[in-house]
């Protein structure tokens, strides 16, 4: 039961973490840099805190959560990758 929770929580947190990365980059490049840094710190704190909480459930839920984060990363990267069409 906790393993499924860890996987789903990791996937959801990973999606939020990696989808918000584009906003952080926009802020650091052309927007309010201070707000971008704060958002970056919040992203890491939320993900780290959630993984710490899941680790309290045991090693298998933590591994499932990490697998969910990695799966979310792969999906976000595939979605954002430019196509190889001729210009």
N, C-alpha and C positions, 0 to 999 in steps of 0.2 A: 504493500500500500504506500509506504513512504518512498519507495523507489520511483513509482509512477509520479508521485507528487514532486519529487526532486527533478525528474526529467522535464515535466511540464513547467515547473517554476523556472528552471534553468533556461528553457527555450523562450519563455515569455520575457524573462529578464534580459536574455541575450538579444532578442529582437529590439527591445527598448534601448538597450545599450548601443547597439551598432546602428540602429536607425537614427539615433540622436547624434551620432558622430558627424554626419554631414552638417548639421546645424552648428556644431562646435567649430568645425573648420571654417564655415562661412563667417562666424563671429571673429575668429582669430585672424582671418585674412583681411576682411573688409569692414567688420562691424565693431561693436564695443569689445575690446580685447579683455577687459576685466570681467565682463559678464561671461565671455567664452571660457575663461579660466575657471570661474566659479562653476559653470555648468560641467566642465570636465571633471572637476573635483567631486561634484555631486554624482556624476555618472559612476566614477570609481567607488565612491563611498556606498552607494546603493547596491551595486553589484557585489562588492566585497562583504558588506554587512549581510546581504541575503545569503551568500555562499557560506559565511560563518554560521548563520542560523541553521542552514540546511546541514552543515557539518555536525551540528549537535544531534542530528537524527541518526548519524552513523556514516560509515564509509560508503556504502552502496548508494544511498540517496545523494551523497555529494558527488560521486562519480557519474550518476545519472544526470545531475544538474550540470556538471561540466560538459557532458556529452550534449545536453540541450543547448548550452551556450555555443558550443562549436558548431552544431547544426544550424543555429540561427545565424552565425557568422557566415557560414557557407552560403546560405540562402540570400542574405543581404548582399554579399559580394557578387553572386551570380546575377542578381537583379540590377546591380549598379554597373556591371561591366559593360563597356561600350561594344557595339557590334563591329564586326569586321567587314562592313560594307565599304565599297570603293567610294571615295569622295568625289 
